[in-house]
């Protein structure tokens, strides 16, 4: 997301840029970057038309999000009438119908941009143009009409229709969500949803837009002033809080197969210093350079230490705490050499270098990258921040030498996985997109080929938001 900010004069703008070039601001655990605009004046966009139906896009879908999960999230803001889920352009989306615009506006204002689970399943909420939804089947994976519980649960629920706008391109049935049942996370009775990172890091109070003001009268102040660290389902003063067992408020949830705890229900999660502890690495394959390359996609890595007595663990020191949190959010659970790594904040504030005369067999396990020329974010406001995305099956390759043929490039990439698609970008053929069948193969290719010397050039590899 981007925004324009108009200061009083150029001196004020220069002062802002100078200040935040030294101290990166952080809102809801997201780093904020400033740059000069060519615009001379900021004009307010027209107000977004309200509607009782929300179009919800769920990004970074690492865990199943079912109809029941969506109902638990959105029923806190009003009576949910119907829910329909579908896939569009590779994104998992849902339509949520309320009986009135007030409830829909409250939900959008309060939880747009937050995560259902810590670090993933991020909600992007817009008002839909549809006026009503029509559902043919009630089930937990595709659709449900809460006003008509007698609907059958069998059949192809993806044929659920939205009236009257099916002809406008709403692709129900365009693929399957392929969602599994709840992976054992535990919904805490509908209250176990974590906010997007540590909302206590956000020092500003975000007031309700003017077009919401008539709809918010009489509602809890927590709906139009998001300060402190409430979770999606744990807004103070919302219905359901009094029924939540105290043990649930005190005990964090735990992801299956992971040693890392999610944030507690009421508190903000994540947050820490610049050092991360990475566990469940492949001890036979991991090196400081591989860790540097992978974590360098999300920030500038200063130092890496693979633990001598526990080589499936490593300490990673990023340039600052914000970059550490960005890396943790995107890489926790990332597949690497047949395992899914766990990434958590470390109690250490820096990674120490080995002292002279220490065990020479362990010295190669610690490496200082503070002067590396491969840092992607060393320039303030680097455009690379705009390209940050979770690990995916598509890689972006740049700085390709024009002398390398398609067959040569494909042969190189095929050493690390099955190349499903390869597409050059531009007429100079210096950039390309490549698609692998799964994320693990693309991660292996990235850590193996970034800065690889190909003919007369060192190629650069990163994850891509694009689809092939």
C-alpha positions in Angstrom: 0.0 0.0 0.0 1.1 3.5 -0.7 0.0 7.0 0.3 0.8 10.6 -0.5 1.6 13.0 2.4 1.6 16.7 1.9 3.7 18.8 4.3 3.4 22.5 5.0 6.4 23.4 2.9 9.5 21.9 1.3 11.6 22.5 4.5 9.1 20.3 6.5 9.3 17.6 3.9 13.1 17.6 3.9 13.1 17.5 7.7 10.7 14.4 7.6 12.9 12.7 5.1 16.1 13.4 7.1 14.5 12.1 10.3 13.1 8.9 8.9 16.2 8.0 6.9 17.8 7.4 10.3 14.9 5.9 12.2 12.6 3.7 10.1 8.9 4.1 11.2 6.8 1.0 11.9 3.0 0.7 11.8 1.4 -2.5 12.7 4.7 -4.2 12.4 5.1 -3.0 8.8 8.1 -0.8 7.9 7.1 2.5 6.3 9.4 4.1 3.7 9.3 7.7 2.4 10.3 9.2 -0.9 9.7 12.4 -2.8 6.8 12.7 -5.2 6.5 14.7 -8.4 3.1 15.8 -7.3 2.7 19.4 -6.0 -0.6 18.9 -4.3 -2.5 16.0 -2.7 -6.2 15.8 -3.6 -8.6 13.6 -1.7 -10.1 10.7 -3.7 -13.8 10.4 -3.9 -15.3 8.4 -1.0 -15.6 4.7 -1.5 -19.3 3.7 -2.0 -20.6 1.6 1.0 -22.3 -1.7 0.6 -23.5 -4.5 2.9 -21.4 -7.1 1.0 -17.6 -7.2 1.5 -15.1 -8.7 -1.0 -12.3 -10.2 1.1 -8.9 -11.3 -0.4 -6.7 -13.4 1.8 -3.0 -13.0 1.1 -0.1 -15.1 2.3 -2.4 -18.1 2.8 -0.2 -20.4 4.8 -3.0 -22.1 6.8 -6.5 -23.2 5.8 -9.2 -20.5 6.1 -12.6 -22.1 6.0 -16.1 -20.7 5.8 -16.4 -21.3 9.6 -13.2 -19.3 10.3 -14.5 -16.4 8.2 -17.7 -16.5 10.1 -15.9 -16.4 13.4 -13.9 -13.4 12.3 -16.7 -11.3 10.7 -19.6 -12.2 13.0 -18.0 -10.0 15.6 -19.3 -7.0 13.7 -22.8 -8.0 12.9 -25.1 -10.8 11.8 -23.4 -12.6 8.8 -26.1 -13.7 6.4 -24.1 -15.5 3.7 -20.5 -16.4 2.8 -19.2 -17.5 -0.6 -15.5 -18.4 -1.3 -13.7 -18.7 -4.6 -10.4 -18.5 -6.3 -9.5 -15.6 -8.7 -6.2 -15.0 -10.3 -4.5 -17.3 -7.9 -5.9 -15.5 -4.9 -8.3 -17.0 -2.3 -11.3 -14.6 -1.9 -14.6 -14.5 -0.1 -17.8 -12.5 -0.3 -19.3 -11.7 3.1 -22.9 -10.5 3.2 -24.3 -8.5 6.2 -27.9 -7.2 6.5 -26.7 -3.6 6.5 -23.9 -1.3 5.5 -23.1 -0.3 9.1 -21.8 -3.8 10.0 -19.8 -4.1 6.8 -18.2 -0.7 7.3 -17.3 -1.6 10.9 -15.6 -4.9 9.8 -13.7 -3.2 7.0 -12.5 -0.3 9.2 -11.4 -2.5 12.1 -9.7 -5.6 10.5 -8.6 -4.6 7.0 -4.9 -5.4 6.8 -4.8 -7.6 9.8 -3.8 -11.3 9.9 -6.0 -14.2 10.9 -3.0 -16.1 12.1 0.3 -14.5 13.2 2.4 -13.6 10.2 0.0 -15.0 7.5 -3.5 -15.0 6.1 -3.7 -11.3 5.7 -7.1 -9.7 5.1 -7.6 -7.2 2.3 -11.2 -5.9 2.5 -13.1 -3.9 -0.1 -16.8 -3.2 -0.6 -18.4 -5.4 -3.2 -20.7 -4.1 -5.9 -23.1 -7.0 -5.5 -26.4 -6.5 -3.8 -27.1 -10.0 -2.5 -25.6 -13.5 -2.6 -27.4 -16.7 -3.6 -26.1 -20.0 -2.2 -27.1 -23.5 -3.2 -25.1 -25.6 -0.7 -24.1 -25.2 2.9 -20.6 -26.6 3.7 -17.4 -25.5 5.3 -15.2 -25.1 2.3 -17.1 -23.2 -0.3 -20.3 -21.5 0.8 -23.0 -21.2 3.5 -26.3 -19.4 3.8 -26.9 -18.8 7.5 -30.5 -17.7 6.8 -31.4 -21.1 5.3 -29.8 -24.0 7.3 -31.9 -26.6 5.3 -29.8 -26.3 2.2 -28.0 -29.6 1.3 -24.3 -29.9 2.1 -23.4 -32.1 -0.9 -22.9 -31.2 -4.5 -20.6 -28.7 -6.2 -20.8 -25.7 -3.9 -18.6 -23.8 -6.2 -21.7 -23.2 -8.3 -23.0 -20.9 -5.7 -24.1 -17.7 -7.5 -24.0 -14.0 -6.8 -27.0 -12.1 -7.9 -27.3 -10.2 -10.1 -23.7 -9.8 -11.2 -22.4 -13.2 -12.4 -22.1 -11.8 -15.8 -19.7 -9.2 -14.5 -16.9 -11.7 -14.2 -17.2 -13.1 -10.7 -15.6 -16.5 -11.3 -17.3 -18.9 -9.0 -16.1 -22.4 -9.6 -12.8 -21.2 -11.2 -10.7 -23.7 -9.4 -10.8 -25.3 -6.0 -9.5 -23.8 -2.8 -8.1 -27.2 -1.9 -8.5 -26.3 1.8 -8.0 -28.9 4.4 -9.8 -29.0 7.8 -8.4 -27.0 10.7 -4.8 -28.1 11.2 -5.2 -28.2 14.9 -4.4 -24.6 15.6 -7.4 -24.2 17.9 -9.8 -21.3 17.5 -10.1 -20.6 21.2 -13.8 -20.5 20.9 -13.7 -17.9 18.1 -11.3 -15.6 19.9 -7.9 -17.1 19.0 -7.0 -14.8 16.1 -3.8 -12.8 16.3 -3.2 -9.3 15.0 -0.7 -8.5 12.3 2.4 -8.3 14.3 2.8 -6.0 17.3 0.2 -3.3 16.9 1.8 -1.5 19.9 4.5 -0.5 17.5 2.0 1.8 15.8 2.2 5.1 17.6 -0.5 6.9 15.6 -4.2 6.8 16.1 -6.2 6.0 12.9 -9.5 7.7 12.9 -12.5 6.6 10.9 -12.8 8.1 7.4 -15.6 10.7 7.1 -17.8 8.5 5.0 -17.9 6.0 7.9 -18.9 8.6 10.5 -22.7 8.2 10.2 -22.4 4.5 10.5 -20.2 4.5 13.6 -22.4 6.5 15.9 -22.9 4.7 19.2 -20.4 2.0 18.4 -17.5 1.0 20.7 -14.6 3.5 20.4 -12.3 0.6 19.6 -13.9 0.4 16.2 -12.7 3.8 15.1 -9.5 4.2 17.0 -7.0 1.4 16.6 -4.3 2.0 19.3 -2.5 -0.5 21.5 -2.6 -4.2 20.8 -6.0 -5.7 20.4 -6.3 -8.8 18.2 -8.8 -9.2 15.4 -11.3 -10.9 17.6 -10.1 -9.4 20.9 -11.1 -5.7 20.6 -11.9 -4.4 24.0 -15.6 -3.9 24.5 -16.7 -6.2 21.8 -19.3 -8.8 22.4 -17.9 -12.2 23.4 -15.0 -10.9 25.6 -16.6 -11.7 28.9 -17.2 -15.3 27.9 -13.6 -16.0 27.0 -11.8 -18.2 29.5 -9.0 -16.5 31.3 -6.7 -19.4 30.5 -7.1 -18.7 26.9 -6.1 -15.1 27.4 -2.9 -16.2 29.2 -1.8 -19.1 27.0 -0.5 -18.5 23.5 -1.5 -20.8 20.7 1.0 -23.1 19.1 1.2 -24.0 15.4 1.3 -27.8 14.7 4.8 -29.1 14.0 6.4 -25.9 15.1 8.2 -24.9 18.3 7.3 -21.2 17.8 4.3 -19.8 19.7 1.9 -17.4 18.2 1.1 -14.2 19.9 -1.3 -14.4 22.8 -4.9 -13.6 22.1 -4.9 -10.1 23.6 -1.3 -9.1 23.2 0.6 -8.1 20.1 2.9 -10.7 18.7 6.4 -10.7 17.3 8.5 -7.7 18.1 12.1 -8.0 19.2 15.6 -7.0 18.3 17.6 -7.4 15.1 18.7 -11.0 15.9 16.7 -14.0 14.9 17.1 -17.7 15.9 16.5 -20.1 13.0 15.8 -23.8 13.8 15.0 -27.0 12.0 17.7 -26.4 9.4 19.3 -29.2 7.5 22.6 -29.5 9.3 24.3 -31.3 6.4 23.5 -28.6 3.8 23.3 -25.3 5.6 26.1 -22.7 5.5 26.2 -19.0 6.6 26.2 -18.0 2.9 22.9 -19.8 2.2 21.3 -18.2 5.3 22.6 -14.8 4.2 21.2 -15.2 0.7 17.7 -16.4 1.9 17.3 -13.8 4.6 18.8 -11.1 2.5 15.7 -11.2 0.4 13.9 -9.4 3.3 16.6 -7.2 4.7 20.3 -6.6 5.0 22.0 -9.5 6.9 24.9 -8.3 9.1 26.1 -11.6 10.6 25.2 -15.3 10.6 26.3 -17.9 13.1 25.5 -21.6 12.6 25.7 -23.1 16.1 28.7 -25.5 16.4 27.0 -28.0 18.8 23.6 -27.8 17.1 24.1 -27.2 13.4 20.4 -27.3 12.6 20.2 -23.9 14.4 21.6 -20.5 13.4 21.6 -16.9 14.6 20.9 -14.2 12.0 21.6 -10.5 12.7 19.7 -8.2 10.5 20.4 -4.5 10.0 17.5 -3.5 12.4 14.6 -4.9 14.2 12.1 -3.9 11.5 14.0 -6.0 8.9 14.2 -8.9 11.3 10.4 -8.9 11.8 9.9 -8.7 8.0 12.2 -11.7 7.6 10.5 -13.6 10.4 7.0 -13.0 9.0 7.9 -14.2 5.5 10.3 -17.0 6.3 8.8 -18.8 9.3 7.7 -22.1 7.9 9.6 -21.7 4.7 10.7 -25.0 3.1 14.5 -25.4 2.7 16.4 -28.6 1.9 13.5 -30.9 2.8 12.6 -29.1 6.1 10.4 -26.2 7.1 12.5 -23.8 9.1 11.3 -22.0 12.2 12.2 -18.4 12.6 11.8 -16.6 16.0 13.1 -13.5 17.7 16.3 -14.1 19.7 17.2 -12.9 23.2 20.6 -11.7 21.8 21.0 -8.2 20.5 23.9 -9.0 18.2 25.8 -12.0 16.9 29.4 -12.1 18.2 32.3 -13.0 16.0 34.7 -15.8 17.1 37.7 -14.6 19.1 41.2 -15.2 17.9 42.6 -18.6 18.8 39.1 -20.2 19.3 38.2 -23.6 17.7 39.2 -23.3 14.0 36.7 -26.0 13.1 34.0 -23.7 14.2 35.2 -20.4 12.8 33.8 -21.1 9.3 30.3 -21.3 10.9 30.2 -17.6 11.7 30.5 -15.0 9.1 30.4 -11.2 9.0 28.4 -9.8 6.0 28.3 -6.1 7.2 30.3 -4.9 4.3 28.8 -7.2 1.7 28.0 -5.6 -1.7 25.0 -7.9 -2.1 22.8 -6.0 0.4 19.5 -5.3 -1.4 18.3 -2.5 1.0 21.4 -0.4 1.7 19.9 2.6 0.0 17.2 4.4 2.0 13.8 4.0 0.3 15.2 1.2 -2.0 12.7 0.1 -4.6 13.4 -3.4 -3.5 11.1 -2.9 -0.5 8.2 -2.6 -2.9 8.9 -6.0 -4.3 9.0 -7.9 -1.0 6.6 -10.9 -1.1 6.4 -14.3 0.5 8.4 -17.2 -1.0 6.5 -18.5 -4.0 6.9 -20.7 -7.0 7.8 -17.9 -9.4 11.3 -16.3 -9.3 12.5 -13.1 -10.9 15.9 -13.3 -12.5 17.8 -10.1 -13.5 21.1 -9.0 -14.9 21.0 -11.9 -17.4 23.8 -11.7 -20.1 22.3 -11.4 -23.6 24.7 -14.1 -24.8 23.0 -16.9 -22.8 20.4 -18.8 -24.8 17.0 -20.0 -23.5 18.3 -23.6 -23.4 21.4 -22.7 -21.4 19.3 -20.8 -18.9 16.7 -23.6 -18.6 19.5 -26.1 -18.2 21.0 -24.1 -15.4 17.7 -23.7 -13.6 16.8 -27.4 -14.1 19.6 -28.4 -11.8 17.5 -27.2 -8.9 14.0 -28.2 -9.9 11.6 -28.9 -12.7 11.2 -25.7 -14.8 7.5 -25.4 -15.6 7.6 -22.1 -17.4 10.2 -19.5 -18.4 9.4 -16.1 -19.8 11.8 -13.2 -20.7 10.8 -9.7 -19.8 11.6 -6.9 -22.2 13.3 -6.9 -25.6 16.9 -6.9 -24.1 16.3 -10.3 -22.4 18.1 -9.1 -19.3 15.2 -10.2 -17.0 13.1 -13.3 -16.9 10.4 -15.1 -14.8 10.7 -18.8 -14.0 8.1 -21.0 -12.4 8.8 -24.2 -10.4 6.2 -26.7 -9.3 6.6 -26.0 -5.6 8.1 -23.4 -3.3 10.9 -25.7 -2.0 12.4 -26.0 -5.5 12.2 -22.2 -6.1 13.9 -21.5 -2.7 16.6 -24.0 -3.6 17.2 -22.3 -6.9 17.3 -18.8 -5.3 19.8 -19.7 -2.6 22.0 -21.5 -5.1 21.9 -19.0 -8.0 21.7 -15.5 -6.5 24.9 -13.8 -7.5 25.9 -16.8 -9.7 28.4 -16.0 -12.4 26.7 -16.7 -15.7 28.9 -15.9 -18.7 29.9 -12.2 -18.2 27.3 -11.3 -15.5 26.4 -12.1 -11.9 22.7 -12.8 -12.0 20.3 -11.7 -9.3 17.4 -13.8 -8.1 14.4 -12.9 -6.0 10.8 -14.1 -5.3 8.2 -12.6 -7.6 4.6 -11.5 -7.1 3.9 -12.2 -10.8 2.0 -15.2 -12.0 2.9 -17.2 -15.2 
